């Protein structure tokens, strides 16, 4: 599979660890050398195999929190009043709890 950008890819500011960052299709990606990616993937696989289910769940929670904080800092989060959400759920026939 290959990908062809619609527009020229413009490198963005560096990530906090110094890697280049690109923006493509509404997503941001960190550019890392293939060898570094493979080493990180291998390390992650080994750590996941040794970690308890509780530790893995905590890591997933932390990753989700960091993602939300980054979106919040970039102004990409939105809020709706709970009453509006309940009304929308009811309109869709879903339980509003």
Backbone bond lengths (Angstrom), bond angles and torsions (degrees), N, CA, C in turn:
res aa  C-N    CA-C-N  psi(-1)  N-CA   C-N-CA  omega(-1)  CA-C   N-CA-C  phi
1 X - - - 1.425 - - 1.519 108.24 -
2 X 1.304 116.74 138.13 1.455 121.16 175.59 1.509 108.57 -126.16
3 X 1.305 115.55 157.37 1.464 121.16 178.73 1.511 108.53 -124.93
4 X 1.283 115.78 135.34 1.449 121.48 177.63 1.527 108.24 -117.28
5 X 1.318 118.27 119.04 1.465 119.24 179.82 1.527 111.04 -67.18
6 X 1.317 115.23 145.39 1.462 121.08 176.65 1.525 109.23 -73.12
7 X 1.313 114.82 -37.46 1.461 120.85 178.82 1.529 107.13 -121.52
8 X 1.327 117.12 159.74 1.467 118.03 175.71 1.531 110.11 -58.85
9 X 1.313 116.38 139.73 1.458 120.79 178.75 1.519 108.66 -77.36
10 X 1.312 115.64 124.64 1.449 121.34 178.08 1.521 109.02 -104.16
11 X 1.318 118.22 119.20 1.454 118.90 177.12 1.524 109.91 -61.11
12 X 1.298 115.58 138.74 1.459 120.25 178.07 1.512 109.71 -96.04
13 X 1.311 115.08 -166.02 1.469 118.38 177.08 1.524 109.47 -67.27
14 X 1.297 115.48 157.30 1.463 119.99 -179.33 1.523 109.93 -68.12
15 X 1.323 115.19 150.81 1.458 121.12 173.79 1.530 107.67 -68.79
16 X 1.341 117.25 164.02 1.472 119.29 -178.75 1.521 113.41 -56.04
17 X 1.344 117.28 -25.87 1.465 119.36 -179.61 1.521 112.39 -91.38
18 X 1.337 117.75 5.52 1.455 121.01 175.55 1.513 115.50 96.73
19 X 1.334 119.07 -7.26 1.456 121.05 178.05 1.531 109.93 -73.37
20 X 1.323 115.64 153.91 1.462 120.10 174.87 1.518 109.55 -71.91
21 X 1.330 115.41 150.97 1.457 122.31 178.03 1.515 107.51 -123.33
22 X 1.344 116.31 137.17 1.461 120.23 175.12 1.521 108.89 -122.39
23 X 1.315 115.88 156.73 1.464 122.79 177.78 1.520 107.17 -120.63
24 X 1.328 115.49 123.28 1.457 120.02 -177.31 1.524 108.59 -148.29
25 X 1.327 116.65 125.46 1.460 120.68 177.20 1.507 114.02 61.96
26 X 1.323 117.59 34.84 1.455 120.94 179.21 1.520 114.13 79.61
27 X 1.306 117.47 1.95 1.463 121.87 179.04 1.518 109.80 -113.40
28 X 1.316 115.26 156.09 1.457 121.66 175.00 1.516 107.58 -111.73
29 X 1.314 116.97 135.53 1.458 121.40 -179.64 1.522 109.92 -130.70
30 X 1.315 115.40 146.52 1.451 121.96 176.16 1.521 107.48 -94.75
31 X 1.309 116.59 132.29 1.457 121.73 179.88 1.526 108.16 -93.79
32 X 1.334 115.18 118.14 1.464 120.25 178.17 1.525 108.76 -129.11
33 X 1.316 117.23 148.86 1.467 119.66 175.67 1.532 109.90 -60.35
34 X 1.321 116.24 146.92 1.459 121.55 -177.29 1.522 111.84 -57.16
35 X 1.311 117.68 -41.88 1.474 120.37 -179.21 1.530 110.56 -62.23
36 X 1.312 117.00 -39.82 1.464 120.48 178.83 1.526 110.12 -66.65
37 X 1.333 117.15 -41.44 1.461 121.42 178.04 1.526 110.61 -59.95
38 X 1.336 116.84 -46.47 1.465 120.57 -179.73 1.528 111.21 -61.91
39 X 1.337 116.42 -41.72 1.466 120.01 179.39 1.527 110.58 -64.15
40 X 1.323 117.34 -42.76 1.461 120.89 178.71 1.525 111.06 -64.32
41 X 1.328 116.34 -41.75 1.463 120.73 179.92 1.525 110.22 -63.45
42 X 1.330 117.41 -41.72 1.461 121.08 178.97 1.518 110.77 -64.91
43 X 1.325 116.83 -45.81 1.467 120.34 178.28 1.523 111.27 -58.76
44 X 1.338 116.04 -44.11 1.460 120.64 -179.65 1.525 110.36 -61.30
45 X 1.324 117.06 -44.54 1.457 120.73 -179.96 1.532 110.85 -60.16
46 X 1.328 117.29 -43.02 1.466 121.34 179.97 1.528 110.06 -65.58
47 X 1.328 117.01 -45.04 1.466 120.26 -179.84 1.521 111.73 -64.96
48 X 1.331 117.01 -40.19 1.464 119.72 178.15 1.525 111.01 -62.68
49 X 1.330 116.48 -37.35 1.461 120.06 179.18 1.520 112.82 -67.26
50 X 1.320 117.12 -28.28 1.461 121.29 -177.27 1.530 112.55 -94.19
51 X 1.309 118.06 -14.99 1.461 121.25 -174.75 1.525 111.59 -83.69
52 X 1.330 115.07 151.32 1.459 119.99 175.74 1.526 109.37 -76.57
53 X 1.316 116.07 163.45 1.468 121.00 178.06 1.526 110.11 -60.31
54 X 1.322 117.02 -37.46 1.467 121.06 179.75 1.532 110.83 -65.50
55 X 1.315 117.02 -42.34 1.464 120.89 179.27 1.524 110.99 -64.80
56 X 1.345 116.70 -40.78 1.460 120.25 177.67 1.524 111.12 -63.77
57 X 1.331 117.13 -41.49 1.467 120.94 178.47 1.526 110.50 -63.55
58 X 1.321 117.45 -41.30 1.463 121.08 177.97 1.525 110.87 -63.42
59 X 1.332 116.85 -40.02 1.460 120.53 178.95 1.528 110.71 -65.21
60 X 1.328 117.18 -40.67 1.467 120.33 177.56 1.522 110.97 -64.47
61 X 1.336 116.59 -40.76 1.465 120.31 177.61 1.530 110.93 -62.30
62 X 1.330 116.33 -43.45 1.460 120.69 179.56 1.525 110.92 -63.80
63 X 1.330 116.97 -41.55 1.466 120.47 178.82 1.528 110.48 -63.55
64 X 1.327 116.98 -41.10 1.467 120.31 178.56 1.524 110.48 -64.93
65 X 1.331 117.24 -40.94 1.462 120.51 178.43 1.524 111.01 -63.58
66 X 1.336 117.49 -44.07 1.464 120.83 179.34 1.527 111.21 -63.65
67 X 1.334 117.16 -37.69 1.464 121.33 176.83 1.523 109.98 -63.61
68 X 1.328 116.58 -46.56 1.469 120.19 179.48 1.533 110.52 -62.14
69 X 1.322 117.47 -43.66 1.462 120.44 179.98 1.527 111.33 -61.24
70 X 1.338 117.43 -39.72 1.465 120.67 178.17 1.529 110.54 -65.34
71 X 1.353 116.91 -42.24 1.471 119.76 178.35 1.521 110.67 -66.60
72 X 1.312 117.32 -38.87 1.470 121.87 178.62 1.534 109.92 -63.43
73 X 1.333 116.65 -44.90 1.469 120.81 179.83 1.528 111.37 -63.87
74 X 1.338 116.75 -31.53 1.462 121.05 -179.83 1.532 111.99 -85.81
75 X 1.336 117.01 0.31 1.456 120.63 179.83 1.521 113.42 73.08
76 X 1.324 117.43 28.11 1.463 120.74 -176.43 1.524 113.26 -105.18
77 X 1.328 117.64 13.57 1.458 119.91 176.18 1.519 108.86 -106.23
78 X 1.325 115.66 151.44 1.462 120.84 178.51 1.521 108.24 -132.80
79 X 1.314 114.90 154.13 1.450 120.86 -179.39 1.516 109.62 -125.01
80 X 1.343 116.00 145.29 1.456 121.76 175.67 1.512 107.57 -129.93
81 X 1.329 116.80 144.43 1.467 118.71 176.66 1.528 110.40 -60.48
82 X 1.325 115.54 145.40 1.466 120.75 -177.73 1.523 111.24 -57.74
83 X 1.318 117.69 -36.68 1.469 120.54 -179.90 1.529 110.61 -62.53
84 X 1.323 117.26 -38.82 1.468 120.60 177.95 1.524 110.89 -64.87
85 X 1.321 116.41 -41.01 1.463 120.73 -179.69 1.525 109.59 -65.55
86 X 1.347 117.19 -44.94 1.469 120.16 178.52 1.527 111.17 -60.15
87 X 1.330 117.09 -43.02 1.464 120.49 179.23 1.527 110.67 -62.39
88 X 1.324 117.59 -40.81 1.462 121.22 178.98 1.529 110.91 -65.78
89 X 1.323 117.39 -41.17 1.457 120.99 177.67 1.527 110.75 -62.33
90 X 1.326 116.23 -43.65 1.464 120.02 178.51 1.522 110.83 -63.16
91 X 1.324 116.71 -40.85 1.471 121.26 178.43 1.526 110.54 -60.12
92 X 1.333 116.77 -35.28 1.458 121.66 179.91 1.530 112.58 -84.92
93 X 1.329 116.08 -3.51 1.463 120.09 179.93 1.507 113.83 78.03
94 X 1.332 116.52 23.34 1.460 121.54 -179.42 1.523 109.24 -104.05
95 X 1.334 117.71 150.16 1.458 119.18 178.66 1.523 111.47 -65.02
96 X 1.326 115.99 135.47 1.463 120.51 -178.54 1.526 112.03 -96.28
97 X 1.296 117.73 -1.41 1.470 125.38 -179.43 1.480 110.57 51.67
